[in-house]
């Protein structure tokens, strides 16, 4: 089996960090299996060096954490088409995007803030915190969300971002 030259793991395996246990663990991206012990067929020397460089005692080294708020509009094809506001969401993705673009226009025109709109309009439970998701690092959010969030400068807001959860506007807070 061919290993990733950076971490010594077999294909599809990555190292993730458990916030609840404060320990790294191994995750197979092809099966979503996770385990505390390295998978078989690892290059132990490369893995040891990778772990020492990226997961010293106390947590991941220099993992940049950012803080964002978001406004989520779900649609019927979202992975969980329900929310704190609506038991069954039936709108199409196109309708969700149209709603989100309306919110984006109001925010960019200065007629509302993302936080204020999120409180009443977001389909995420973070609505009660003005959409604030708190601090998070790489690997904590869905890939599309993470890429958009990390591309923003503090104070900037994204355009519509599509994920498996629905469509989002994201504002980088820190």
C-alpha positions as a Markdown table, in Angstrom:
| # | Residue | x | y | z |
|---|---|---|---|---|
| 1 | Unk | 0.0 | 0.0 | 0.0 |
| 2 | Unk | 1.3 | 3.5 | -0.8 |
| 3 | Unk | 1.7 | 5.9 | 2.1 |
| 4 | Unk | 1.1 | 9.6 | 2.1 |
| 5 | Unk | 4.7 | 11.0 | 1.9 |
| 6 | Unk | 3.8 | 13.7 | 4.4 |
| 7 | Unk | 2.4 | 11.6 | 7.3 |
| 8 | Unk | 3.3 | 8.0 | 6.6 |
| 9 | Unk | -0.4 | 6.9 | 6.6 |
| 10 | Unk | -2.0 | 4.7 | 4.0 |
| 11 | Unk | -4.2 | 6.4 | 1.3 |
| 12 | Unk | -7.4 | 8.0 | 2.6 |
| 13 | Unk | -6.1 | 8.2 | 6.2 |
| 14 | Unk | -5.6 | 11.5 | 8.0 |
| 15 | Unk | -4.8 | 12.5 | 11.5 |
| 16 | Unk | -7.5 | 14.6 | 13.3 |
| 17 | Unk | -7.6 | 16.1 | 16.7 |
| 18 | Unk | -10.2 | 15.3 | 19.3 |
| 19 | Unk | -11.1 | 18.4 | 21.3 |
| 20 | Unk | -13.0 | 16.4 | 23.9 |
| 21 | Unk | -10.0 | 14.1 | 24.6 |
| 22 | Unk | -7.3 | 16.5 | 23.6 |
| 23 | Unk | -5.6 | 13.8 | 21.6 |
| 24 | Unk | -4.9 | 13.1 | 17.9 |
| 25 | Unk | -6.8 | 10.2 | 16.3 |
| 26 | Unk | -6.8 | 8.5 | 12.9 |
| 27 | Unk | -9.6 | 8.9 | 10.4 |
| 28 | Unk | -10.3 | 7.0 | 7.2 |
| 29 | Unk | -11.9 | 9.6 | 4.8 |
| 30 | Unk | -13.2 | 6.8 | 2.5 |
| 31 | Unk | -15.1 | 4.9 | 5.2 |
| 32 | Unk | -15.5 | 7.6 | 7.9 |
| 33 | Unk | -14.0 | 5.1 | 10.4 |
| 34 | Unk | -12.0 | 6.6 | 13.2 |
| 35 | Unk | -9.6 | 5.0 | 15.7 |
| 36 | Unk | -7.0 | 5.9 | 18.3 |
| 37 | Unk | -4.3 | 3.6 | 17.1 |
| 38 | Unk | -2.6 | 4.1 | 13.7 |
| 39 | Unk | -3.9 | 1.9 | 10.8 |
| 40 | Unk | -1.9 | -1.0 | 9.5 |
| 41 | Unk | 0.6 | -0.4 | 6.8 |
| 42 | Unk | 2.0 | 2.9 | 8.2 |
| 43 | Unk | 5.5 | 4.1 | 7.8 |
| 44 | Unk | 6.2 | 4.4 | 11.5 |
| 45 | Unk | 9.2 | 6.7 | 11.2 |
| 46 | Unk | 7.5 | 9.2 | 9.0 |
| 47 | Unk | 4.4 | 9.1 | 11.2 |
| 48 | Unk | 6.4 | 9.6 | 14.3 |
| 49 | Unk | 8.1 | 12.7 | 12.8 |
| 50 | Unk | 4.8 | 14.0 | 11.5 |
| 51 | Unk | 3.1 | 13.6 | 14.9 |
| 52 | Unk | 6.0 | 15.2 | 16.7 |
| 53 | Unk | 5.9 | 18.2 | 14.4 |
| 54 | Unk | 2.1 | 18.6 | 14.3 |
| 55 | Unk | 0.7 | 17.3 | 17.6 |
| 56 | Unk | 3.0 | 18.1 | 20.4 |
| 57 | Unk | 1.7 | 17.7 | 24.0 |
| 58 | Unk | -1.0 | 20.2 | 24.6 |
| 59 | Unk | -2.5 | 20.2 | 21.1 |
| 60 | Unk | -1.9 | 20.8 | 17.4 |
| 61 | Unk | 1.0 | 23.1 | 16.8 |
| 62 | Unk | 0.2 | 26.6 | 15.5 |
| 63 | Unk | -3.2 | 25.6 | 14.4 |
| 64 | Unk | -4.8 | 28.9 | 13.4 |
| 65 | Unk | -8.2 | 29.2 | 15.0 |
| 66 | Unk | -10.7 | 31.6 | 13.5 |
| 67 | Unk | -14.1 | 32.7 | 14.7 |
| 68 | Unk | -17.1 | 33.2 | 12.4 |
| 69 | Unk | -20.8 | 33.8 | 12.4 |
| 70 | Unk | -23.1 | 32.5 | 9.7 |
| 71 | Unk | -26.6 | 32.6 | 8.4 |
| 72 | Unk | -27.8 | 29.3 | 7.1 |
| 73 | Unk | -30.8 | 28.7 | 4.8 |
| 74 | Unk | -31.6 | 25.0 | 4.4 |
| 75 | Unk | -33.4 | 23.4 | 1.5 |
| 76 | Unk | -35.1 | 20.1 | 1.0 |
| 77 | Unk | -31.9 | 18.5 | -0.2 |
| 78 | Unk | -29.9 | 19.6 | 2.9 |
| 79 | Unk | -28.6 | 16.7 | 5.0 |
| 80 | Unk | -31.1 | 17.5 | 7.7 |
| 81 | Unk | -34.0 | 19.4 | 6.1 |
| 82 | Unk | -35.4 | 20.7 | 9.4 |
| 83 | Unk | -34.5 | 23.5 | 11.8 |
| 84 | Unk | -35.5 | 25.1 | 15.1 |
| 85 | Unk | -38.0 | 27.2 | 13.1 |
| 86 | Unk | -39.4 | 24.7 | 10.7 |
| 87 | Unk | -40.0 | 20.9 | 11.2 |
| 88 | Unk | -39.9 | 20.1 | 7.5 |
| 89 | Unk | -38.1 | 22.3 | 5.1 |
| 90 | Unk | -39.5 | 22.0 | 1.5 |
| 91 | Unk | -37.9 | 24.9 | -0.4 |
| 92 | Unk | -35.6 | 24.1 | -3.3 |
| 93 | Unk | -31.9 | 24.9 | -3.3 |
| 94 | Unk | -32.7 | 27.7 | -5.8 |
| 95 | Unk | -35.3 | 29.2 | -3.5 |
| 96 | Unk | -32.9 | 29.0 | -0.6 |
| 97 | Unk | -30.2 | 30.8 | -2.7 |
| 98 | Unk | -32.7 | 33.5 | -3.6 |
| 99 | Unk | -33.6 | 34.0 | 0.1 |
| 100 | Unk | -29.9 | 34.1 | 1.0 |
| 101 | Unk | -29.1 | 36.6 | -1.7 |
| 102 | Unk | -31.9 | 38.9 | -0.4 |
| 103 | Unk | -30.3 | 38.7 | 3.1 |
| 104 | Unk | -26.8 | 39.4 | 1.5 |
| 105 | Unk | -28.2 | 42.5 | -0.3 |
| 106 | Unk | -29.7 | 43.9 | 2.9 |
| 107 | Unk | -26.5 | 43.4 | 4.8 |
| 108 | Unk | -24.2 | 44.9 | 2.1 |
| 109 | Unk | -26.6 | 47.9 | 1.8 |
| 110 | Unk | -26.2 | 48.5 | 5.5 |
| 111 | Unk | -29.8 | 47.9 | 6.3 |
| 112 | Unk | -29.1 | 44.9 | 8.6 |
| 113 | Unk | -26.2 | 43.0 | 10.1 |
| 114 | Unk | -25.6 | 39.3 | 9.6 |
| 115 | Unk | -25.9 | 38.7 | 13.4 |
| 116 | Unk | -29.3 | 40.4 | 13.6 |
| 117 | Unk | -30.7 | 38.5 | 10.6 |
| 118 | Unk | -29.2 | 35.2 | 11.8 |
| 119 | Unk | -31.2 | 35.6 | 15.1 |
| 120 | Unk | -34.5 | 35.4 | 13.3 |
| 121 | Unk | -33.8 | 33.9 | 9.9 |
| 122 | Unk | -31.0 | 31.3 | 10.2 |
| 123 | Unk | -31.9 | 27.6 | 10.1 |
| 124 | Unk | -29.0 | 26.9 | 12.4 |
| 125 | Unk | -29.3 | 26.6 | 16.2 |
| 126 | Unk | -26.5 | 29.2 | 16.4 |
| 127 | Unk | -29.2 | 31.8 | 15.6 |
| 128 | Unk | -29.6 | 32.3 | 19.3 |
| 129 | Unk | -26.0 | 33.5 | 19.4 |
| 130 | Unk | -26.4 | 35.8 | 16.4 |
| 131 | Unk | -25.0 | 33.0 | 14.2 |
| 132 | Unk | -21.7 | 33.0 | 16.2 |
| 133 | Unk | -20.0 | 29.6 | 15.8 |
| 134 | Unk | -17.1 | 30.4 | 18.1 |
| 135 | Unk | -13.5 | 29.6 | 17.4 |
| 136 | Unk | -12.7 | 26.6 | 15.2 |
| 137 | Unk | -9.7 | 25.2 | 13.3 |
| 138 | Unk | -9.1 | 23.4 | 10.1 |
| 139 | Unk | -10.9 | 20.1 | 9.9 |
| 140 | Unk | -13.7 | 21.2 | 12.2 |
| 141 | Unk | -16.2 | 22.4 | 9.6 |
| 142 | Unk | -17.4 | 21.1 | 6.3 |
| 143 | Unk | -14.7 | 21.6 | 3.6 |
| 144 | Unk | -16.6 | 24.2 | 1.5 |
| 145 | Unk | -17.5 | 26.2 | 4.7 |
| 146 | Unk | -13.9 | 26.0 | 6.0 |
| 147 | Unk | -12.3 | 27.1 | 2.7 |
| 148 | Unk | -14.6 | 30.1 | 2.4 |
| 149 | Unk | -14.2 | 31.0 | 6.1 |
| 150 | Unk | -10.4 | 30.9 | 6.0 |
| 151 | Unk | -10.3 | 32.9 | 2.8 |
| 152 | Unk | -12.0 | 35.8 | 4.5 |
| 153 | Unk | -10.3 | 38.6 | 6.4 |
| 154 | Unk | -11.6 | 39.7 | 9.8 |
| 155 | Unk | -14.8 | 41.8 | 9.2 |
| 156 | Unk | -15.4 | 40.4 | 5.7 |
| 157 | Unk | -18.5 | 38.5 | 4.7 |
| 158 | Unk | -18.7 | 35.8 | 2.0 |
| 159 | Unk | -21.1 | 35.5 | -0.8 |
| 160 | Unk | -23.4 | 32.4 | -0.8 |
| 161 | Unk | -21.5 | 29.2 | 0.2 |
| 162 | Unk | -23.1 | 25.8 | -0.6 |
| 163 | Unk | -22.5 | 22.9 | 1.8 |
| 164 | Unk | -24.3 | 19.7 | 2.6 |
| 165 | Unk | -26.2 | 21.6 | 5.3 |
| 166 | Unk | -27.6 | 24.2 | 3.0 |
| 167 | Unk | -26.4 | 27.7 | 1.8 |
| 168 | Unk | -24.6 | 30.1 | 4.1 |
| 169 | Unk | -23.4 | 33.6 | 4.4 |
| 170 | Unk | -20.2 | 33.6 | 6.5 |
| 171 | Unk | -18.8 | 36.6 | 8.4 |
| 172 | Unk | -15.3 | 36.3 | 9.8 |
| 173 | Unk | -15.2 | 37.7 | 13.4 |
| 174 | Unk | -11.6 | 36.9 | 14.4 |
